[in-house]
């Protein structure tokens, strides 16, 4: 009997997780299928319980469900400390994990970024920012979280400060924060399809020594990354974070080594069309 996997989110139309995971299942000869479902925060508990009852193999969670899921699943220690869940395994109960941090770390390392000692500015304070800030602080980065609502950024910084050096603030001093940063990471939905003309920063605010990482992957080259290129900054696409966090989820669900290159090619192919 075919095993079903899925991603829940709201909105969800932009997600390329089905393309990526279905390519991985096919490459491994596994009788599995992966779908996307629009699920609101209010309906998340019913949706997760329903997926478990129907025998789904596992789930991914995206905006705005990652923090809400913590109240529903049995999180592993890392997800509990991070305060967000993006992967749910349904083999034995309802277990939650967070693979966002490792996905972001591997994407940055692939791009030649030395994380230890780097001054990292994260814009946004949602579920993805939780996982990424925790991981990079654990790796020795000096992390600043800036958010439109300063109190939310400061609460997040307090939550993940156990991992390392993390502080939170508002966006009032964004120019100065970017000027002193080594790495700028967009953890908001600004620039995501269909609002492709929005960005957290412009070329005038960036500098040539900056690495700009946008976790938005659709479109492939976001407005932020185009502005970064104008400034001479190094750019890192969100595609590889998607691939690496998805690969780790695949490993959790199946116990099988994920076909990373197949997953990457599937996503890139979909973005080129």
N, C-alpha and C positions, 0 to 999 in steps of 0.2 A: 504493500500500500504506500502511495506517495506521501512523503513527509512534507509538511507545509511550514514555511518560515515567513516572517513578515517584518515590515517596518511600520511603526505608528508615528504620526505627527500631525500638526495642523499649523500651516499648510503642509501638504505632502507631495503635491504635483511635481515639484522640482527634483525629487529624490531619484538618484541613479543607483541606489542600493539594489533594486530588483535586477537591473541589467548586470551589475557586478556579481552578485551572488548566484544568479542563474547561470552565468558563464562559468563560475567556479564549480558549481554542482555538475554541470555538463562535462567539464574537463576531467573531473574525478569519477565520472560514470555513476553518479549517485542519483537515486530516484527521489529527487527533492525539487520543490518549487518555492519561489520567494515572491511575495506580493507587497504592495503598499496600500495602507488603509488610513484614511483621514479619521483621527480620533482626537476629540477635545480633552482638555485637562479634566473636565468634570466626568467624562465617560471612561477615563483610563483604567480605573479599577475594574469596571465591568468588562472592558476589552481584554485586559490581561487574564482575568479569571476565565473568560470565555475561550480565549486561545488555549489556555491550559486544559480546560474541560474538553475541548475538541481535539486534543492531541497534537497541537502544533509542536514543532521541535524547538523553536526559539524565536526571539524578537529583537529588533533594534528599536530604539526610541530616539526621536529627534525633537526639535523645537515644537512645543514648549513643555515637554513631558519629563525631562530627565530628573528634575528635582522632585516632582510629584511622585515619581515611581518609587522613590526611597521609602515612602509610607506604605507601599503595597507589597514589595518583594522582600525576600530574605537576602540582604546585601552581603557580599564578601567584605572583609575588613577594609580593603582599599576603597571600594565604592562608598562604604559607610563614612569613612574619614573624608573622602572627597565631597560627599553630600550630593552625589548625582549618579544616576544609572543610565547607561546607553545600550546595554546588552542584557537580555534576560534569557536564561537557560531554563527549559521546561522539562528536562529529562527526569529530574528527581525533585519535585516541588517547584517552587517559583523563585529562582535564584538570580540575583542581580549583580552585574559587574560594570566597570567603567573602563573602556578601551580608548577613550578620547585622548587621554594623556600620552599613552605610549604611541598612538598614531601620530600625534603632533611632534613628539620627540624624534621619532624615526624620520619624519618628513624633513625636519630641520637638520638632523645629522646627515641625511642624504644630500642636502644642499650645501654641506660643508660648514655648517654653523657650529661653533664651539659654545656649548650651553653654559658650562661652568664658568662663573664670573661675569657672564653677560648681563647687561642691563636690559631687561625685557619689559616692554610696555604692552599690556593687554587691555584692549578697549572692549567693554562689555562685561557683564557680571552674571550671566546665565549658567546653564548646566555645562556647556562646553568650556566656558572660562574656568569653572571649578576644576574640571579634570586637568586642563592644560596648566593652570597656575600651580596646582599641587605637584604635577609631574616635574615641571621646570624648576620650581623651588627645591624639590628633592634632589634635582641634578646639580644644584649649586648656583642657579641663576638668581639675580637680584630682581625680583618681580614687583612691578607696580600695576595695579588694576584700576583703570579709570572708567567711570560710568556716568551716564546722564544723571542718575540719582546717586549722589555721593555716598549716602548712608548704606546703600546696597553694596557698593564697592568695598566700603570699610568693614561691613559685616562679613563679606566673603573673605577679605584679607585676614580677619580674625579667625575665621573657620579653618583656613588652610595654612596659617602661620606655623602650625606644628611641623610643617614640612620644611620650612626654611625662612628666608627673608622675603616677606610679602607685606606690601602696604596698599591701602586703597584711598582713592580721592575722586573728585569730580572732574569735569572736562574743562573747567575754566582756564587751566594752565596747560592746555593740550600742546600748544606750540612749544613751550619750554620742555615739556615731557618728551616730545618727539625729538627735539634737538639733542637731548642728553641720552637718548636710548640707542642701544645697539640693535635691538630687534623690536619691531612693531607687529603686533598680532591683532587682526580683526576677529573678534568673537561675537560680533553682532550679525544681524541678517541684512545690514545695509549692503547694497550692491547685488543681492540675490535676485535672480530672475523672478518676476518680470521687472522689478525696480532697478534696472541695470545702471541708471545714471546717478545713483546715490553712492556716497563714499564717506568714510570716517575722516579722511584727510586728503589734501591736495599736494601737488608737487612742490608748491612753495613752502610747505611745512616740513618737507622731508629733506634728507641730505644724502650725499653719495656713499657715506659709510654705513648706511642703514640697511638692515635686512627687513623686508616687508612680507609678511606671511598672512594671507587671507584664507580663513578656513571655509569661506564661501567658494564652491567649486562650479557653480552653474550661474553665470557663464564661466568658461575656462579662464578667460582673462577679464577680471572684474575691473570696474572703474578705478578702484584703489590700486591695483597692480599696474594699470596703465599710467596713473599719476606717478607711481613709484619709478617706473621706467624713465619718465620725463626728468625725474630728479637724479637719475643715475644710481638709484638704490637697487640692491639685489632683490629679486622677487622669488617667492615660494608659493606655488599654487596649492589650493586646498585639496586637489585631486589625490595627492599622495597621503594626506592625512585620512581621507575617506578610505583609500585602499588599505592602509596599514591598520586602521581601527577595525575595518571590516574583516581583514585577514585574522586578526586576533579573535573576533567574535566567531568566525567560522571554526577556528581551532577549539574554542570553548564548547560550541554546540556539537561538533562532530568528532573531536579527537583526531582529526585528519590534518596533515600539513597543508595549509592553504596554497593554491596556485597563484602567487602574488602577481606574476607577470601577466597571466591571463586576466586577472581582475583589473589590473591597470589598463590593459589594452581594451577591455570591454567599456570601461568608463571613458577613455579617450575617444574611442570610436563613436560613442553616443554623443559626446560633446562636439564632435566635428560635423555631425549631421544637422 
